Amino acid sequence: MKHRIRALALAGALIAAASGATTAMAEELPEDRIQRLERLLDEQARQVDEVRRELNATREAAAAPAALPSPATIEVPATSTAAPPRLARTSLAALRWGGYATLEYRGSTRKNSFFDLHRLVLSVDGEVTDCVDVSGEFEFEHGGIGGGGVDGEIKVEHFTVTWHVSETFGLKIGAPLVPFGRYNLVHDDPVNDFTLRPWVARYMVPTGFGQPGVGVFGSCPVGCGVISYDVLLTNGFDDGFTNSSGVRGSRASWRHDNNESKQLWGRVAYAQSGGLFDYLEAGVSGTWARYDDADDNDLFGFAADLLLRKGPLELQSEYYVYDIERDALDPATAPRGMSAWYVQLAYHFFPTALCACKGCLVQDTSHFTLALRYQSMDLDDRIDGASFNDDLEGFGVALNYRLNEGTVVRVDHQWLEPENGSGEREWSFSFSTDF
């Protein structure tokens, strides 16, 4: 419509100009008349070209699909107090996505058997700069949350922004994994030979245990190996310790703390490849906090871990202990201390007869593992058998087949012997894979 009005106006102007020109022609000399007419024709041609360009632009805009404005083209008005948008990256290609999933079939002499998609974990990592990166895991347990029998949870397991200042010093903020023992730091299901995690990783440091906080880390070569350290300051445990679930109920909220004190965690480890063992890693960990609402009572924790590999054999073991200070206001049945440990031996093998069976079920890295585990747990050091889990012993055996290092099928069986009451047997079949 706008172009039609402009065209009509142009036509009217041309008619008026032509009328005026006719009157003036009689008074002009022939040379002046020719020059004036040439100027008039040039002006008319220019205006016609302008109308044509605007009309073509309108047609092209109508034919093209509508597009949202790019964030990079958004301008902040000069009178605004907001800063212009800062776009560090314009594509998800800068992030690397992955994760793992675990399907279980479990049963015991005390419970009905059941299937469970126990974990679906999405992991992400990426580089912000050459020395700054991010990493995290987002976990869906038992189907997440919702109706229809879905009664699990969805949570950020950990998320960390890391500054690699040098090999010997780095800084991390966010919600890192707590450096107390080794298992919490290396806990993904596909790397484990048993379906169920050991008790130290369920009742002493509920894996994966991430907490909001700040920390430092680093490593340096020593002799034939490397010494590394990892220190973290977070919200602290509160008084949720029980003789049936250990420290699970003591984990602090991500958005508030029950007192002004914070919890300090730390692990120092030595690792070496070669020598007497193909790989050796030994670590010691400690933690301290004031856990009660009054900010008076101390909690001390200590952990030690060991990993050895020699040929087809692998040995790993961890020990955890907590000392919990109490006062006159605490009930007599409140745990004053708790401890747990396990030792696990694995043998990796592959039958010679299957070496020629290459295909979708047999790869160059495929192998079987036979694993044995003994574990013990004391969740109340002042009472014997205060619950089924208190003063509990367990022996387990597992056979698994790894298609590759990240895909495993497991069959395992456990015998549980409590201090009081009859024993229990648990069995499970599971499949884990990373992606």
Beta strands, then each sheet from edge to edge (+ up, - down):
strand 1: 95-108
strand 2: 114-127
strand 3: 132-145
strand 4: 151-163
strand 5: 170-175
strand 6: 213-222
strand 7: 225-234
strand 8: 263-273
strand 9: 279-290
strand 10: 298-310
strand 11: 313-324
strand 12: 337-349
strand 13: 367-378
strand 14: 392-404
strand 15: 407-417
strand 16: 424-434
sheet 1: 1+ 2- 3+ 4- 5+ 6- 7+ 8- 9+ 10- 11+ 12- 13+ 14- 15+ 16- 1+
end
